[in-house]
Amino acid sequence: MTGDPLSKIWIPYFGMRGKGRCCEVLNYKWRVIGSPFVFNKFTDPIDFHCRSAVQTEIHRSLFTLETNDGRYIAGDFEALFNLTQNLALNAWARGSWIRMTGEGRSDFELLGSTVIGNTGGPPLTAGDVPVDHSTLTSSWYGVGLSVDLAF
């Protein structure tokens, strides 16, 4: 089984950012962006290679989700602690979340088969089917810590 998902996403976003100082040793900055609109075209072809001692078949399933119904939010926070004049500690956190919903579509093809004799010809279309209430969700986060030394 092999696949190569591809997603083209356009997100018109708005956001806020700020920075500040606390306790004379802590400087921080933050940023949040988001959008109630996500325009997306997602395709995921999956090839199934079925082999036995006497038969071989290759099937392809292509799932497509093209929608403008989605949500997106991302943010980050960074803090710099000045421990001494030459030593500082930096901590950060980042993350994002995106969700797209709509009606997907699955198309099926038979690319090659020794069972029915289609080994080098054009693919045979087996059909397609709508996939109601399809949802694609992705999220990530990261945290980090660094030491800044000036000399």
N, CA, C and O atoms as a GROMACS GRO file, in nm:
protein
  604
    1MET      N    1   0.085  -0.116   0.000
    1MET     CA    2   0.000   0.000   0.000
    1MET      C    3   0.090   0.123   0.000
    1MET      O    4   0.180   0.135   0.083
    2THR      N    5   0.066   0.215  -0.092
    2THR     CA    6   0.141   0.339  -0.099
    2THR      C    7   0.044   0.455  -0.114
    2THR      O    8  -0.067   0.438  -0.163
    3GLY      N    9   0.086   0.573  -0.071
    3GLY     CA   10   0.003   0.692  -0.083
    3GLY      C   11   0.088   0.818  -0.081
    3GLY      O   12   0.202   0.816  -0.033
    4ASP      N   13   0.034   0.926  -0.133
    4ASP     CA   14   0.105   1.053  -0.138
    4ASP      C   15   0.004   1.166  -0.122
    4ASP      O   16  -0.039   1.224  -0.221
    5PRO      N   17  -0.036   1.198   0.003
    5PRO     CA   18  -0.138   1.302   0.022
    5PRO      C   19  -0.085   1.440  -0.014
    5PRO      O   20   0.032   1.471   0.010
    6LEU      N   21  -0.171   1.522  -0.071
    6LEU     CA   22  -0.137   1.659  -0.109
    6LEU      C   23  -0.252   1.750  -0.068
    6LEU      O   24  -0.368   1.722  -0.097
    7SER      N   25  -0.218   1.858  -0.001
    7SER     CA   26  -0.320   1.953   0.044
    7SER      C   27  -0.279   2.093   0.004
    7SER      O   28  -0.167   2.136   0.032
    8LYS      N   29  -0.369   2.164  -0.061
    8LYS     CA   30  -0.349   2.305  -0.093
    8LYS      C   31  -0.448   2.383  -0.009
    8LYS      O   32  -0.569   2.368  -0.024
    9ILE      N   33  -0.396   2.467   0.080
    9ILE     CA   34  -0.479   2.537   0.178
    9ILE      C   35  -0.455   2.688   0.165
    9ILE      O   36  -0.341   2.733   0.156
   10TRP      N   37  -0.562   2.764   0.165
   10TRP     CA   38  -0.555   2.909   0.166
   10TRP      C   39  -0.633   2.957   0.288
   10TRP      O   40  -0.751   2.926   0.303
   11ILE      N   41  -0.564   3.034   0.377
   11ILE     CA   42  -0.626   3.078   0.502
   11ILE      C   43  -0.612   3.229   0.514
   11ILE      O   44  -0.501   3.279   0.537
   12PRO      N   45  -0.722   3.304   0.500
   12PRO     CA   46  -0.716   3.448   0.531
   12PRO      C   47  -0.733   3.464   0.682
   12PRO      O   48  -0.842   3.441   0.735
   13TYR      N   49  -0.627   3.503   0.752
   13TYR     CA   50  -0.632   3.504   0.898
   13TYR      C   51  -0.619   3.645   0.954
   13TYR      O   52  -0.575   3.737   0.885
   14PHE      N   53  -0.657   3.659   1.077
   14PHE     CA   54  -0.636   3.781   1.153
   14PHE      C   55  -0.572   3.740   1.286
   14PHE      O   56  -0.580   3.624   1.326
   15GLY      N   57  -0.509   3.835   1.353
   15GLY     CA   58  -0.443   3.798   1.476
   15GLY      C   59  -0.408   3.916   1.563
   15GLY      O   60  -0.432   4.032   1.530
   16MET      N   61  -0.350   3.881   1.675
   16MET     CA   62  -0.304   3.981   1.773
   16MET      C   63  -0.168   3.936   1.824
   16MET      O   64  -0.138   3.817   1.829
   17ARG      N   65  -0.087   4.035   1.864
   17ARG     CA   66   0.039   4.002   1.928
   17ARG      C   67   0.071   4.110   2.030
   17ARG      O   68   0.021   4.222   2.024
   18GLY      N   69   0.154   4.073   2.123
   18GLY     CA   70   0.190   4.167   2.227
   18GLY      C   71   0.321   4.129   2.291
   18GLY      O   72   0.375   4.021   2.267
   19LYS      N   73   0.371   4.218   2.372
   19LYS     CA   74   0.494   4.192   2.447
   19LYS      C   75   0.487   4.269   2.578
   19LYS      O   76   0.410   4.364   2.592
   20GLY      N   77   0.567   4.227   2.672
   20GLY     CA   78   0.564   4.294   2.801
   20GLY      C   79   0.684   4.259   2.884
   20GLY      O   80   0.772   4.183   2.844
   21ARG      N   81   0.684   4.316   3.003
   21ARG     CA   82   0.793   4.295   3.098
   21ARG      C   83   0.732   4.276   3.237
   21ARG      O   84   0.635   4.343   3.273
   22CYS      N   85   0.790   4.185   3.313
   22CYS     CA   86   0.740   4.156   3.447
   22CYS      C   87   0.859   4.132   3.540
   22CYS      O   88   0.954   4.063   3.502
   23CYS      N   89   0.854   4.185   3.656
   23CYS     CA   90   0.952   4.158   3.763
   23CYS      C   91   1.096   4.195   3.728
   23CYS      O   92   1.187   4.140   3.790
   24GLU      N   93   1.120   4.281   3.637
   24GLU     CA   94   1.252   4.331   3.599
   24GLU      C   95   1.345   4.225   3.539
   24GLU      O   96   1.448   4.261   3.483
   25VAL      N   97   1.311   4.097   3.548
   25VAL     CA   98   1.397   3.993   3.491
   25VAL      C   99   1.327   3.912   3.382
   25VAL      O  100   1.390   3.828   3.317
   26LEU      N  101   1.199   3.936   3.361
   26LEU     CA  102   1.122   3.856   3.265
   26LEU      C  103   1.066   3.945   3.154
   26LEU      O  104   0.988   4.037   3.180
   27ASN      N  105   1.107   3.916   3.031
   27ASN     CA  106   1.049   3.977   2.912
   27ASN      C  107   0.973   3.869   2.838
   27ASN      O  108   1.021   3.756   2.828
   28TYR      N  109   0.857   3.902   2.785
   28TYR     CA  110   0.780   3.801   2.714
   28TYR      C  111   0.713   3.863   2.591
   28TYR      O  112   0.693   3.984   2.582
   29LYS      N  113   0.678   3.774   2.497
   29LYS     CA  114   0.600   3.815   2.380
   29LYS      C  115   0.509   3.700   2.342
   29LYS      O  116   0.541   3.583   2.366
   30TRP      N  117   0.396   3.733   2.281
   30TRP     CA  118   0.298   3.633   2.244
   30TRP      C  119   0.232   3.672   2.112
   30TRP      O  120   0.234   3.789   2.072
   31ARG      N  121   0.173   3.573   2.046
   31ARG     CA  122   0.103   3.595   1.919
   31ARG      C  123  -0.005   3.490   1.904
   31ARG      O  124   0.018   3.372   1.931
   32VAL      N  125  -0.123   3.533   1.861
   32VAL     CA  126  -0.234   3.442   1.832
   32VAL      C  127  -0.293   3.484   1.698
   32VAL      O  128  -0.324   3.601   1.677
   33ILE      N  129  -0.309   3.387   1.606
   33ILE     CA  130  -0.376   3.412   1.479
   33ILE      C  131  -0.485   3.308   1.461
   33ILE      O  132  -0.477   3.198   1.518
   34GLY      N  133  -0.586   3.341   1.383
   34GLY     CA  134  -0.694   3.247   1.360
   34GLY      C  135  -0.781   3.289   1.244
   34GLY      O  136  -0.770   3.400   1.193
   35SER      N  137  -0.868   3.197   1.204
   35SER     CA  138  -0.958   3.225   1.094
   35SER      C  139  -1.080   3.134   1.103
   35SER      O  140  -1.067   3.015   1.132
   36PRO      N  141  -1.199   3.190   1.078
   36PRO     CA  142  -1.317   3.105   1.067
   36PRO      C  143  -1.337   3.053   0.925
   36PRO      O  144  -1.434   2.983   0.898
   37PHE      N  145  -1.246   3.087   0.834
   37PHE     CA  146  -1.255   3.044   0.693
   37PHE      C  147  -1.126   2.974   0.653
   37PHE      O  148  -1.017   3.028   0.670
   38VAL      N  149  -1.139   2.854   0.599
   38VAL     CA  150  -1.026   2.780   0.545
   38VAL      C  151  -1.070   2.723   0.411
   38VAL      O  152  -1.168   2.649   0.403
   39PHE      N  153  -0.996   2.758   0.308
   39PHE     CA  154  -1.025   2.707   0.174
   39PHE      C  155  -0.923   2.598   0.143
   39PHE      O  156  -0.803   2.621   0.156
   40ASN      N  157  -0.970   2.481   0.103
   40ASN     CA  158  -0.885   2.364   0.099
   40ASN      C  159  -0.917   2.276  -0.022
   40ASN      O  160  -1.032   2.263  -0.063
   41LYS      N  161  -0.812   2.216  -0.078
   41LYS     CA  162  -0.826   2.107  -0.174
   41LYS      C  163  -0.727   1.999  -0.131
   41LYS      O  164  -0.606   2.016  -0.142
   42PHE      N  165  -0.781   1.887  -0.084
   42PHE     CA  166  -0.700   1.777  -0.032
   42PHE      C  167  -0.722   1.655  -0.119
   42PHE      O  168  -0.836   1.618  -0.147
   43THR      N  169  -0.614   1.592  -0.162
   43THR     CA  170  -0.622   1.467  -0.237
   43THR      C  171  -0.528   1.366  -0.174
   43THR      O  172  -0.418   1.400  -0.130
   44ASP      N  173  -0.571   1.241  -0.171
   44ASP     CA  174  -0.490   1.134  -0.115
   44ASP      C  175  -0.508   1.008  -0.199
   44ASP      O  176  -0.602   0.931  -0.177
   45PRO      N  177  -0.417   0.986  -0.296
   45PRO     CA  178  -0.424   0.860  -0.372
   45PRO      C  179  -0.358   0.747  -0.293
   45PRO      O  180  -0.247   0.762  -0.242
   46ILE      N  181  -0.426   0.635  -0.285
   46ILE     CA  182  -0.371   0.519  -0.215
   46ILE      C  183  -0.372   0.402  -0.314
   46ILE      O  184  -0.478   0.366  -0.367
   47ASP      N  185  -0.256   0.344  -0.338
   47ASP     CA  186  -0.244   0.228  -0.426
   47ASP      C  187  -0.234   0.102  -0.341
   47ASP      O  188  -0.159   0.095  -0.244
   48PHE      N  189  -0.313   0.002  -0.379
   48PHE     CA  190  -0.310  -0.128  -0.313
   48PHE      C  191  -0.249  -0.228  -0.410
   48PHE      O  192  -0.301  -0.250  -0.519
   49HIS      N  193  -0.138  -0.289  -0.370
   49HIS     CA  194  -0.070  -0.389  -0.452
   49HIS      C  195  -0.102  -0.526  -0.395
   49HIS      O  196  -0.056  -0.561  -0.287
   50CYS      N  197  -0.182  -0.605  -0.467
   50CYS     CA  198  -0.225  -0.737  -0.422
   50CYS      C  199  -0.152  -0.842  -0.506
   50CYS      O  200  -0.169  -0.846  -0.628
   51ARG      N  201  -0.070  -0.926  -0.442
   51ARG     CA  202   0.010  -1.024  -0.515
   51ARG      C  203  -0.002  -1.161  -0.450
   51ARG      O  204  -0.007  -1.175  -0.328
   52SER      N  205  -0.007  -1.260  -0.537
   52SER     CA  206   0.001  -1.398  -0.491
   52SER      C  207   0.096  -1.472  -0.585
   52SER      O  208   0.160  -1.409  -0.669
   53ALA      N  209   0.106  -1.602  -0.571
   53ALA     CA  210   0.198  -1.680  -0.656
   53ALA      C  211   0.154  -1.678  -0.803
   53ALA      O  212   0.237  -1.696  -0.892
   54VAL      N  213   0.023  -1.658  -0.829
   54VAL     CA  214  -0.025  -1.666  -0.968
   54VAL      C  215  -0.098  -1.541  -1.014
   54VAL      O  216  -0.128  -1.530  -1.133
   55GLN      N  217  -0.128  -1.448  -0.926
   55GLN     CA  218  -0.207  -1.331  -0.964
   55GLN      C  219  -0.147  -1.203  -0.908
   55GLN      O  220  -0.081  -1.202  -0.804
   56THR      N  221  -0.170  -1.094  -0.981
   56THR     CA  222  -0.128  -0.962  -0.935
   56THR      C  223  -0.236  -0.862  -0.974
   56THR      O  224  -0.286  -0.863  -1.086
   57GLU      N  225  -0.272  -0.774  -0.879
   57GLU     CA  226  -0.366  -0.665  -0.908
   57GLU      C  227  -0.318  -0.539  -0.838
   57GLU      O  228  -0.264  -0.544  -0.727
   58ILE      N  229  -0.340  -0.426  -0.905
   58ILE     CA  230  -0.309  -0.297  -0.845
   58ILE      C  231  -0.435  -0.211  -0.852
   58ILE      O  232  -0.486  -0.183  -0.960
   59HIS      N  233  -0.484  -0.171  -0.735
   59HIS     CA  234  -0.603  -0.088  -0.723
   59HIS      C  235  -0.562   0.049  -0.674
   59HIS      O  236  -0.468   0.061  -0.596
   60ARG      N  237  -0.632   0.154  -0.718
   60ARG     CA  238  -0.608   0.290  -0.668
   60ARG      C  239  -0.739   0.347  -0.615
   60ARG      O  240  -0.843   0.342  -0.681
   61SER      N  241  -0.730   0.403  -0.495
   61SER     CA  242  -0.841   0.475  -0.435
   61SER      C  243  -0.797   0.620  -0.420
   61SER      O  244  -0.695   0.647  -0.356
   62LEU      N  245  -0.871   0.714  -0.476
   62LEU     CA  246  -0.837   0.855  -0.468
   62LEU      C  247  -0.945   0.926  -0.388
   62LEU      O  248  -1.059   0.937  -0.431
   63PHE      N  249  -0.906   0.975  -0.269
   63PHE     CA  250  -0.999   1.051  -0.186
   63PHE      C  251  -0.973   1.198  -0.208
   63PHE      O  252  -0.858   1.242  -0.204
   64THR      N  253  -1.079   1.277  -0.231
   64THR     CA  254  -1.069   1.421  -0.256
   64THR      C  255  -1.164   1.493  -0.161
   64THR      O  256  -1.279   1.454  -0.146
   65LEU      N  257  -1.114   1.599  -0.098
   65LEU     CA  258  -1.196   1.686  -0.014
   65LEU      C  259  -1.166   1.830  -0.055
   65LEU      O  260  -1.058   1.882  -0.029
   66GLU      N  261  -1.263   1.894  -0.120
   66GLU     CA  262  -1.249   2.033  -0.162
   66GLU      C  263  -1.360   2.112  -0.094
   66GLU      O  264  -1.478   2.092  -0.123
   67THR      N  265  -1.321   2.202  -0.003
   67THR     CA  266  -1.420   2.269   0.079
   67THR      C  267  -1.374   2.409   0.117
   67THR      O  268  -1.255   2.440   0.109
   68ASN      N  269  -1.467   2.491   0.159
   68ASN     CA  270  -1.434   2.622   0.216
   68ASN      C  271  -1.491   2.634   0.357
   68ASN      O  272  -1.509   2.744   0.409
   69ASP      N  273  -1.519   2.520   0.420
   69ASP     CA  274  -1.571   2.517   0.556
   69ASP      C  275  -1.462   2.465   0.649
   69ASP      O  276  -1.439   2.344   0.658
   70GLY      N  277  -1.394   2.556   0.717
   70GLY     CA  278  -1.287   2.514   0.806
   70GLY      C  279  -1.258   2.618   0.911
   70GLY      O  280  -1.308   2.730   0.905
   71ARG      N  281  -1.178   2.579   1.009
   71ARG     CA  282  -1.138   2.666   1.118
   71ARG      C  283  -0.987   2.650   1.140
   71ARG      O  284  -0.932   2.543   1.117
   72TYR      N  285  -0.922   2.759   1.185
   72TYR     CA  286  -0.778   2.755   1.208
   72TYR      C  287  -0.742   2.846   1.325
   72TYR      O  288  -0.796   2.956   1.338
   73ILE      N  289  -0.650   2.800   1.409
   73ILE     CA  290  -0.597   2.884   1.516
   73ILE      C  291  -0.451   2.840   1.542
   73ILE      O  292  -0.419   2.722   1.539
   74ALA      N  293  -0.367   2.938   1.568
   74ALA     CA  294  -0.227   2.911   1.599
   74ALA      C  295  -0.178   3.016   1.698
   74ALA      O  296  -0.230   3.128   1.702
   75GLY      N  297  -0.079   2.980   1.775
   75GLY     CA  298  -0.027   3.076   1.870
   75GLY      C  299   0.112   3.038   1.918
   75GLY      O  300   0.155   2.923   1.905
   76ASP      N  301   0.180   3.136   1.973
   76ASP     CA  302   0.310   3.109   2.035
   76ASP      C  303   0.333   3.206   2.150
   76ASP      O  304   0.275   3.315   2.156
   77PHE      N  305   0.419   3.164   2.240
   77PHE     CA  306   0.456   3.242   2.357
   77PHE      C  307   0.605   3.221   2.381
   77PHE      O  308   0.655   3.109   2.372
   78GLU      N  309   0.675   3.329   2.410
   78GLU     CA  310   0.817   3.321   2.437
   78GLU      C  311   0.850   3.407   2.559
   78GLU      O  312   0.803   3.520   2.570
   79ALA      N  313   0.931   3.353   2.648
   79ALA     CA  314   0.972   3.426   2.770
   79ALA      C  315   1.123   3.424   2.781
   79ALA      O  316   1.186   3.321   2.758
   80LEU      N  317   1.181   3.538   2.816
   80LEU     CA  318   1.325   3.551   2.833
   80LEU      C  319   1.352   3.596   2.976
   80LEU      O  320   1.313   3.705   3.017
   81PHE      N  321   1.418   3.509   3.053
   81PHE     CA  322   1.454   3.538   3.192
   81PHE      C  323   1.599   3.584   3.196
   81PHE      O  324   1.689   3.505   3.165
   82ASN      N  325   1.625   3.707   3.233
   82ASN     CA  326   1.761   3.758   3.246
   82ASN      C  327   1.812   3.721   3.385
   82ASN      O  328   1.776   3.785   3.484
   83LEU      N  329   1.895   3.618   3.393
   83LEU     CA  330   1.946   3.572   3.522
   83LEU      C  331   2.060   3.660   3.571
   83LEU      O  332   2.062   3.699   3.687
   84THR      N  333   2.155   3.690   3.484
   84THR     CA  334   2.264   3.784   3.514
   84THR      C  335   2.280   3.873   3.391
   84THR      O  336   2.203   3.863   3.296
   85GLN      N  337   2.380   3.959   3.392
   85GLN     CA  338   2.403   4.048   3.280
   85GLN      C  339   2.443   3.970   3.154
   85GLN      O  340   2.416   4.014   3.042
   86ASN      N  341   2.509   3.856   3.172
   86ASN     CA  342   2.558   3.777   3.060
   86ASN      C  343   2.486   3.644   3.040
   86ASN      O  344   2.520   3.569   2.949
   87LEU      N  345   2.389   3.613   3.123
   87LEU     CA  346   2.323   3.483   3.117
   87LEU      C  347   2.172   3.500   3.119
   87LEU      O  348   2.117   3.570   3.203
   88ALA      N  349   2.105   3.434   3.023
   88ALA     CA  350   1.959   3.441   3.015
   88ALA      C  351   1.904   3.302   2.981
   88ALA      O  352   1.972   3.221   2.917
   89LEU      N  353   1.784   3.278   3.023
   89LEU     CA  354   1.712   3.154   2.996
   89LEU      C  355   1.591   3.187   2.909
   89LEU      O  356   1.515   3.278   2.942
   90ASN      N  357   1.573   3.115   2.801
   90ASN     CA  358   1.465   3.140   2.707
   90ASN      C  359   1.374   3.018   2.701
   90ASN      O  360   1.422   2.907   2.678
   91ALA      N  361   1.244   3.036   2.721
   91ALA     CA  362   1.147   2.928   2.711
   91ALA      C  363   1.040   2.968   2.610
   91ALA      O  364   0.999   3.084   2.606
   92TRP      N  365   0.995   2.872   2.529
   92TRP     CA  366   0.894   2.902   2.428
   92TRP      C  367   0.796   2.787   2.413
   92TRP      O  368   0.827   2.672   2.446
   93ALA      N  369   0.678   2.820   2.364
   93ALA     CA  370   0.576   2.720   2.332
   93ALA      C  371   0.502   2.767   2.207
   93ALA      O  372   0.473   2.885   2.192
   94ARG      N  373   0.473   2.672   2.117
   94ARG     CA  374   0.401   2.702   1.992
   94ARG      C  375   0.303   2.591   1.964
   94ARG      O  376   0.322   2.477   2.006
   95GLY      N  377   0.198   2.626   1.892
   95GLY     CA  378   0.102   2.524   1.853
   95GLY      C  379   0.002   2.575   1.751
   95GLY      O  380  -0.013   2.696   1.733
   96SER      N  381  -0.065   2.482   1.685
   96SER     CA  382  -0.170   2.518   1.590
   96SER      C  383  -0.271   2.405   1.579
   96SER      O  384  -0.244   2.291   1.616
   97TRP      N  385  -0.389   2.440   1.528
   97TRP     CA  386  -0.497   2.344   1.509
   97TRP      C  387  -0.576   2.389   1.387
   97TRP      O  388  -0.609   2.507   1.373
   98ILE      N  389  -0.608   2.293   1.297
   98ILE     CA  390  -0.688   2.323   1.179
   98ILE      C  391  -0.788   2.210   1.159
   98ILE      O  392  -0.758   2.093   1.182
   99ARG      N  393  -0.908   2.247   1.116
   99ARG     CA  394  -1.014   2.149   1.091
   99ARG      C  395  -1.090   2.192   0.967
   99ARG      O  396  -1.133   2.306   0.956
  100MET      N  397  -1.107   2.099   0.874
  100MET     CA  398  -1.182   2.123   0.750
  100MET      C  399  -1.288   2.016   0.736
  100MET      O  400  -1.261   1.897   0.754
  101THR      N  401  -1.410   2.058   0.705
  101THR     CA  402  -1.519   1.962   0.688
  101THR      C  403  -1.589   1.988   0.556
  101THR      O  404  -1.584   2.099   0.502
  102GLY      N  405  -1.653   1.887   0.505
  102GLY     CA  406  -1.727   1.898   0.380
  102GLY      C  407  -1.761   1.761   0.326
  102GLY      O  408  -1.747   1.661   0.395
  103GLU      N  409  -1.806   1.758   0.202
  103GLU     CA  410  -1.836   1.631   0.137
  103GLU      C  411  -1.717   1.589   0.052
  103GLU      O  412  -1.678   1.658  -0.041
  104GLY      N  413  -1.660   1.475   0.086
  104GLY     CA  414  -1.548   1.421   0.011
  104GLY      C  415  -1.597   1.330  -0.100
  104GLY      O  416  -1.717   1.306  -0.115
  105ARG      N  417  -1.503   1.280  -0.176
  105ARG     CA  418  -1.536   1.189  -0.285
  105ARG      C  419  -1.425   1.086  -0.297
  105ARG      O  420  -1.307   1.120  -0.292
  106SER      N  421  -1.462   0.960  -0.312
  106SER     CA  422  -1.365   0.852  -0.334
  106SER      C  423  -1.387   0.794  -0.473
  106SER      O  424  -1.497   0.752  -0.508
  107ASP      N  425  -1.281   0.793  -0.552
  107ASP     CA  426  -1.282   0.734  -0.686
  107ASP      C  427  -1.195   0.609  -0.683
  107ASP      O  428  -1.090   0.608  -0.620
  108PHE      N  429  -1.241   0.505  -0.753
  108PHE     CA  430  -1.170   0.378  -0.752
  108PHE      C  431  -1.134   0.338  -0.895
  108PHE      O  432  -1.215   0.351  -0.986
  109GLU      N  433  -1.009   0.289  -0.913
  109GLU     CA  434  -0.962   0.243  -1.043
  109GLU      C  435  -0.888   0.111  -1.026
  109GLU      O  436  -0.830   0.083  -0.920
  110LEU      N  437  -0.890   0.032  -1.131
  110LEU     CA  438  -0.809  -0.088  -1.139
  110LEU      C  439  -0.696  -0.057  -1.236
  110LEU      O  440  -0.720  -0.046  -1.357
  111LEU      N  441  -0.574  -0.042  -1.185
  111LEU     CA  442  -0.461  -0.001  -1.269
  111LEU      C  443  -0.403  -0.117  -1.349
  111LEU      O  444  -0.356  -0.097  -1.461
  112GLY      N  445  -0.405  -0.234  -1.294
  112GLY     CA  446  -0.352  -0.350  -1.364
  112GLY      C  447  -0.395  -0.478  -1.296
  112GLY      O  448  -0.408  -0.484  -1.173
  113SER      N  449  -0.420  -0.583  -1.377
  113SER     CA  450  -0.466  -0.709  -1.320
  113SER      C  451  -0.430  -0.823  -1.412
  113SER      O  452  -0.455  -0.818  -1.532
  114THR      N  453  -0.370  -0.928  -1.355
  114THR     CA  454  -0.348  -1.050  -1.432
  114THR      C  455  -0.471  -1.140  -1.429
  114THR      O  456  -0.481  -1.235  -1.506
  115VAL      N  457  -0.565  -1.108  -1.341
  115VAL     CA  458  -0.687  -1.188  -1.328
  115VAL      C  459  -0.778  -1.166  -1.448
  115VAL      O  460  -0.831  -1.261  -1.504
  116ILE      N  461  -0.796  -1.039  -1.490
  116ILE     CA  462  -0.886  -1.009  -1.602
  116ILE      C  463  -0.808  -0.968  -1.727
  116ILE      O  464  -0.869  -0.931  -1.828
  117GLY      N  465  -0.676  -0.976  -1.723
  117GLY     CA  466  -0.596  -0.951  -1.841
  117GLY      C  467  -0.564  -0.806  -1.869
  117GLY      O  468  -0.520  -0.774  -1.980
  118ASN      N  469  -0.584  -0.717  -1.777
  118ASN     CA  470  -0.553  -0.575  -1.796
  118ASN      C  471  -0.416  -0.546  -1.735
  118ASN      O  472  -0.408  -0.495  -1.623
  119THR      N  473  -0.309  -0.579  -1.808
  119THR     CA  474  -0.175  -0.561  -1.752
  119THR      C  475  -0.103  -0.441  -1.808
  119THR      O  476  -0.009  -0.393  -1.744
  120GLY      N  477  -0.140  -0.390  -1.923
  120GLY     CA  478  -0.070  -0.276  -1.979
  120GLY      C  479  -0.160  -0.171  -2.038
  120GLY      O  480  -0.112  -0.069  -2.089
  121GLY      N  481  -0.288  -0.192  -2.032
  121GLY     CA  482  -0.382  -0.100  -2.093
  121GLY      C  483  -0.418   0.015  -2.001
  121GLY      O  484  -0.360   0.032  -1.894
  122PRO      N  485  -0.516   0.095  -2.044
  122PRO     CA  486  -0.560   0.207  -1.959
  122PRO      C  487  -0.630   0.156  -1.834
  122PRO      O  488  -0.683   0.044  -1.833
  123PRO      N  489  -0.630   0.235  -1.728
  123PRO     CA  490  -0.698   0.192  -1.605
  123PRO      C  491  -0.848   0.174  -1.626
  123PRO      O  492  -0.910   0.245  -1.705
  124LEU      N  493  -0.903   0.079  -1.555
  124LEU     CA  494  -1.047   0.056  -1.558
  124LEU      C  495  -1.110   0.128  -1.439
  124LEU      O  496  -1.069   0.105  -1.325
  125THR      N  497  -1.208   0.214  -1.464
  125THR     CA  498  -1.274   0.287  -1.356
  125THR      C  499  -1.379   0.198  -1.292
  125THR      O  500  -1.470   0.148  -1.358
  126ALA      N  501  -1.364   0.178  -1.163
  126ALA     CA  502  -1.458   0.093  -1.090
  126ALA      C  503  -1.575   0.172  -1.034
  126ALA      O  504  -1.677   0.113  -1.000
  127GLY      N  505  -1.562   0.304  -1.026
  127GLY     CA  506  -1.672   0.385  -0.976
  127GLY      C  507  -1.626   0.488  -0.876
  127GLY      O  508  -1.508   0.495  -0.841
  128ASP      N  509  -1.720   0.569  -0.833
  128ASP     CA  510  -1.691   0.670  -0.733
  128ASP      C  511  -1.809   0.681  -0.639
  128ASP      O  512  -1.921   0.642  -0.672
  129VAL      N  513  -1.783   0.734  -0.522
  129VAL     CA  514  -1.887   0.743  -0.420
  129VAL      C  515  -1.864   0.871  -0.338
  129VAL      O  516  -1.751   0.903  -0.304
  130PRO      N  517  -1.974   0.944  -0.306
  130PRO     CA  518  -1.957   1.060  -0.217
  130PRO      C  519  -1.935   1.012  -0.074
  130PRO      O  520  -1.988   0.909  -0.032
  131VAL      N  521  -1.857   1.089   0.000
  131VAL     CA  522  -1.830   1.059   0.141
  131VAL      C  523  -1.883   1.177   0.222
  131VAL      O  524  -1.814   1.277   0.240
  132ASP      N  525  -2.006   1.164   0.270
  132ASP     CA  526  -2.069   1.271   0.347
  132ASP      C  527  -1.995   1.297   0.477
  132ASP      O  528  -1.936   1.206   0.536
  133HIS      N  529  -1.999   1.420   0.521
  133HIS     CA  530  -1.944   1.461   0.651
  133HIS      C  531  -1.797   1.421   0.668
  133HIS      O  532  -1.759   1.367   0.772
  134SER      N  533  -1.716   1.447   0.567
  134SER     CA  534  -1.572   1.421   0.576
  134SER      C  535  -1.507   1.530   0.659
  134SER      O  536  -1.544   1.647   0.649
  135THR      N  537  -1.411   1.492   0.741
  135THR     CA  538  -1.340   1.587   0.827
  135THR      C  539  -1.192   1.557   0.822
  135THR      O  540  -1.148   1.443   0.832
  136LEU      N  541  -1.113   1.664   0.805
  136LEU     CA  542  -0.968   1.654   0.811
  136LEU      C  543  -0.921   1.747   0.922
  136LEU      O  544  -0.943   1.868   0.915
  137THR      N  545  -0.858   1.692   1.023
  137THR     CA  546  -0.810   1.768   1.138
  137THR      C  547  -0.661   1.745   1.156
  137THR      O  548  -0.613   1.632   1.145
  138SER      N  549  -0.588   1.852   1.184
  138SER     CA  550  -0.446   1.841   1.208
  138SER      C  551  -0.407   1.939   1.319
  138SER      O  552  -0.460   2.050   1.326
  139SER      N  553  -0.316   1.897   1.404
  139SER     CA  554  -0.267   1.986   1.510
  139SER      C  555  -0.123   1.950   1.541
  139SER      O  556  -0.079   1.837   1.518
  140TRP      N  557  -0.051   2.046   1.594
  140TRP     CA  558   0.085   2.023   1.640
  140TRP      C  559   0.116   2.120   1.752
  140TRP      O  560   0.052   2.223   1.766
  141TYR      N  561   0.215   2.085   1.829
  141TYR     CA  562   0.262   2.175   1.934
  141TYR      C  563   0.411   2.148   1.957
  141TYR      O  564   0.462   2.042   1.922
  142GLY      N  565   0.476   2.245   2.014
  142GLY     CA  566   0.617   2.231   2.046
  142GLY      C  567   0.653   2.319   2.164
  142GLY      O  568   0.595   2.426   2.183
  143VAL      N  569   0.747   2.275   2.243
  143VAL     CA  570   0.799   2.352   2.356
  143VAL      C  571   0.950   2.345   2.351
  143VAL      O  572   1.008   2.248   2.300
  144GLY      N  573   1.014   2.447   2.405
  144GLY     CA  574   1.159   2.447   2.402
  144GLY      C  575   1.220   2.532   2.511
  144GLY      O  576   1.153   2.615   2.573
  145LEU      N  577   1.346   2.509   2.534
  145LEU     CA  578   1.420   2.581   2.637
  145LEU      C  579   1.562   2.602   2.584
  145LEU      O  580   1.624   2.510   2.530
  146SER      N  581   1.614   2.724   2.600
  146SER     CA  582   1.752   2.751   2.556
  146SER      C  583   1.820   2.841   2.658
  146SER      O  584   1.755   2.909   2.738
  147VAL      N  585   1.951   2.840   2.654
  147VAL     CA  586   2.033   2.922   2.742
  147VAL      C  587   2.112   3.019   2.654
  147VAL      O  588   2.178   2.976   2.560
  148ASP      N  589   2.104   3.147   2.683
  148ASP     CA  590   2.177   3.249   2.609
  148ASP      C  591   2.293   3.297   2.696
  148ASP      O  592   2.273   3.343   2.809
  149LEU      N  593   2.414   3.286   2.642
  149LEU     CA  594   2.533   3.326   2.712
  149LEU      C  595   2.608   3.427   2.628
  149LEU      O  596   2.647   3.397   2.515
  150ALA      N  597   2.629   3.547   2.680
  150ALA     CA  598   2.702   3.652   2.610
  150ALA      C  599   2.836   3.674   2.676
  150ALA      O  600   2.845   3.686   2.798
  151PHE      N  601   2.942   3.679   2.595
  151PHE     CA  602   3.075   3.707   2.650
  151PHE      C  603   3.157   3.785   2.552
  151PHE      O  604   3.272   3.818   2.579
   0.00000   0.00000   0.00000
